[in-house]
Structures are given as structure tokens and as C-alpha cells.
Amino acid sequence: MTAAHGGPGRPPPPTSGDNGHFPSSLLYAAAKMYYDEDATQVEVARKLNTSRATVSRLLAQARARGIVRIEVVEPDHTDHEVLAAELCRVLGLRAAHISAPMLAVGETRSVEDVMGRVLAPAVGRALSGAGLVRGDVLLVSSGRTVYEVARFALPDLPGVLVAPTVGGTDQPEGWYQTNEIARHVAERIGGRATYLFAPALPGPELFAVLQHDPAIQRVLQLWPNARCVLTGVGAPPTLRQQAPQFVDVYSAALAEAVGDVCSRFFTSDGEPVHFPGSERLIAVELELLRQIPVVIAVAAGREKVAPIRAAARAGYFNELVTDPQTAEELIALG
């Protein structure tokens, strides 16, 4: 019996009541030693004359009963602000919006599986700050990143008109169907979509007809009057697993291209790159992007670093949504 009670000068081992609950004073004592005094569970067990398993139960009940309150705080919120400020300085941007990390350490899912969910909140912050009001025009590009972001919640922007930046009706993949992306974005923000029923790269005869089609021209005339653009940034053509059908990624004409914005290709110096037929491309011109008040690029990943850097320095966008790792790589390049 003496051993059971811990001997002279030692407390009896703690016991729980009929309902399995320990006294609050005991929960507090265990929690204070473990959390405030950095004692191990073994050390707490020794001081309380009990087993490590019982200490684990004490700590669990302390959390459940509110004696211990654990707050989960995004660890890099302040770091994100510093990172964003440095990114703006390096790239000459007016704003940068850093998302949560794309993948946790050890996570095996593909970036595409989580891209929209991770980037959408930061895109939402960028759109909320764009000053869009009823009647304003928001242009959206094609591409996997914008397509994935459009699947998740975005801020309410009622009455905003959403239009595509590029044709795309002849593309099989959903992320090159610009009308579909415009529709999804309009639904997310409570806006109204308008559609561009034209292929991105029509043949010469069709291109000539489209120049006089009222429905096509009505959309094209929205472009110079846009308040905001939401665009992806394409990777270098030769690094892509997928590209629009009209792009021959192995074309000699695109050998110097490091990426594209709104299907307009450019070099590492930001100079436009033309390819056979590009004079018929129905897409927002790079020079026009420089004139639109708010152009938000959303892109992440190592293969996007070079095109992001080139497009930002050329002034093709003035706000960037990206993840911490991409931001750090961009800053390291200077």
C-alpha cells in the first residue's frame, strides 16, 4: 500500500472520477509543467506519481476543458508581408499577394491538385483591392492556373463585366476554353460574362470575316476600356506538358520565348516574340496590358520564375499572386 501511495512525502497517484474526468487542479498542474515549464511527459509523470499514459490523458482533458488553449496561427503571415514588399521592390510591382505554401513538406500530391485552393484566397485579396465597381470590365486569360482558381470562392463584385482576353473555342482542354473560364469567374464574383466566339488563331479567310463581325468586335472593344486583367503566366514553350493547339512549342520562331501572357509570347528581355500566323492571333496585345490600370498575374512554380521576372520587368502586369517558394526564388534572382 505504501508503494501505491508513492511513499512518504509523495502525492498519491491521480485518479479520475466515475465519469473519467480528473480534477481541474490536477489538469492545471500537469498542463503548467508540460507547456509552461517545458517538462517532458515522463518528468510530469514522475512528479505526479503516475504513468506517462495518464499524463497524456491529463493533457488531452486540459485541452478539451479549455484549461489549455492552443491557437494555430499561420506562421509566416508577417513574413509574407516582408516577402511581398521585397518582391515589389525587386520586380517593380505596385502590389504582391503571397499565398500559403503550395505543398506541405513531404506532401506527394501534384501542384495542380491544390493550385486553385491555395492561390484563390490571394487572388481574392488582389481582386478586392482592384477598385472594381458595377459596370467595370474585368478581363480573364486562359491557362491552367486561372482555370483552377476560378473553381474556388472569389470576392463579390456585383455588376462587373467579365470578358476573355483571347479566343479559344477550338481548344479541347477546359483551361484553354476562355469563355468557360469567363463564365466561372463571373459566377464566383456575381458579375456578368460576355463571350468571344472565335478561335484564338483563325485562318486568313475567317480572320478577315471576324474583323467585321459585330459580336466579335463588341468584345474586342472592351479590351482597351478594361479596369482589370486576371492572367496566368505561361512557362517557356519547350518546358510545357500542354499548350494551346495553335502553338507549336518546338517552332524555331519560339526558341527565344521564355513565356507568355494572354497567349502573347516574349523573350527574357520582355520583347514580343512572333510566330507564323501570330498576326492573326485574337488576343490582347502586350502593349495594351501596359495601359490597363490593374493587371494581376497569378503564377507559381519553378518553371514560371523566368517568365514572371521578364513579364514584370517589361510592365505586362503590375500585381502578382504567387506562393512563398516562387517569391523567394524571384527575390534571389534579383
HELIX and SHEET records of a PDB file:
HELIX    1   1 ALA A    3  HIS A    5  5                                   3    
HELIX    2   2 SER A   24  ALA A   31  1                                   8    
HELIX    3   3 LYS A   32  ASP A   36  3                                   5    
HELIX    4   4 GLN A   41  LYS A   47  1                                   7    
HELIX    5   5 ARG A   52  ALA A   64  1                                  13    
HELIX    6   6 HIS A   77  LEU A   91  1                                  15    
HELIX    7   7 VAL A  111  SER A  128  1                                  18    
HELIX    8   8 ARG A  144  VAL A  149  1                                   6    
HELIX    9   9 GLY A  174  TYR A  176  5                                   3    
HELIX   10  10 THR A  178  ILE A  189  1                                  12    
HELIX   11  11 PRO A  204  LEU A  210  1                                   7    
HELIX   12  12 PRO A  214  LEU A  220  1                                   7    
HELIX   13  13 TRP A  223  ASN A  225  5                                   3    
HELIX   14  14 PRO A  237  LEU A  239  5                                   3    
HELIX   15  15 ALA A  252  LEU A  254  5                                   3    
HELIX   16  16 SER A  278  ARG A  280  5                                   3    
HELIX   17  17 LEU A  286  LEU A  289  1                                   4    
HELIX   18  18 ARG A  302  LYS A  304  5                                   3    
HELIX   19  19 VAL A  305  ARG A  313  1                                   9    
HELIX   20  20 PRO A  324  LEU A  333  1                                  10    
SHEET    1   A 7 ALA A  95  ILE A  98  0                                        
SHEET    2   A 7 GLU A 319  THR A 322  1                                        
SHEET    3   A 7 VAL A 294  VAL A 298  1                                        
SHEET    4   A 7 CYS A 228  GLY A 232  1                                        
SHEET    5   A 7 VAL A 137  VAL A 140  1                                        
SHEET    6   A 7 LEU A 161  PRO A 164  1                                        
SHEET    7   A 7 ARG A 192  ALA A 193  1                                        
SHEET    1   B 3 GLY A 259  VAL A 261  0                                        
SHEET    2   B 3 ARG A 264  PHE A 266 -1                                        
SHEET    3   B 3 PRO A 272  VAL A 273 -1                                        
END                                                                             
